């Protein structure tokens, strides 16, 4: 779809590459760190100053306490944390349980670990995507080792509620599953909704590895600085897989991220406000264009229903949309592991400049 956007000169609301500016302070910290000579390997588990800043931040935002020395691991983005976790926790033939739809790196990482993915469908309702606890229970099998959760969720924008997380936690306790929770959009939550980490629910800290990304929270996706927090045995297992993937990366960026975490994450609330404005502008525009958006309170993406334009196949819609309107989206079916996806949904991203979103909306409304 990105190639299609380039070929047709369309506005690319397919890919989630952010175009909003990064906080100036973080750029200054990185430049200063580079100039100060902090350019060689950091420790494999990450700079101590960053691990400490992460532990403090996690305690402040989720109420869960981690020891910086052996319960926090800095990774090359959340992607490496997820891949290392699945390599660490799964044996060949095991199953990773996740939700349909899901971020496309998950099934790929599971396959690299020799595992397979089972996906419990989220139910599509007028309130957006909601947990179907029975479908989740039915999806657990004898070889299920890991539940891989993502909240706020890509590609739907869903933020799992405390009640849903409690139901998920019950399934994980019942079947003794290790939880890997990808919380990269933890700070990008709108409408006053609060992100809840499943690690903060009673009894869950000990079985949960929680993954974050400075890329999303501080709007520096190209830096690939992420981290994983969990009980020491889980973190040690993940660290031993990570050691032979990248060993370590991004020393000056780790310095800069630590400085931002320590100084209170300036810029995050501004980023959140801009994204919320963009989401509102996009959803309103999609409504005017006759492509109603499903509610979603987090992340970079919204889901739109393309049936009013006479399509029941989102892939065909996305192929034809650039020609009709000069805008690119991606079919949501691409994020499904099992048959039975709602083929009439497509994903639009709004992590762009406000003017870009405005222009995309104008084009969509004109193409109605
Ligand atoms: N998890 C999710 C749910 C994502 O949407 C993304 C980015 N698209 C990532 C992880 C990747 O994070 P990072 O860049 O820190 O590897």
Boltz pocket constraint, residues with backbone or C-beta under 6 A from the ligand:
constraints:
  - pocket:
      binder: B
      contacts: [[A, 16], [A, 76], [A, 77], [A, 78], [A, 79], [A, 80], [A, 103], [A, 150], [A, 152], [A, 153], [A, 154], [A, 182], [A, 184], [A, 212], [A, 213], [A, 214], [A, 215], [A, 216], [A, 221], [A, 224], [A, 225], [A, 226]]
      max_distance: 6.0
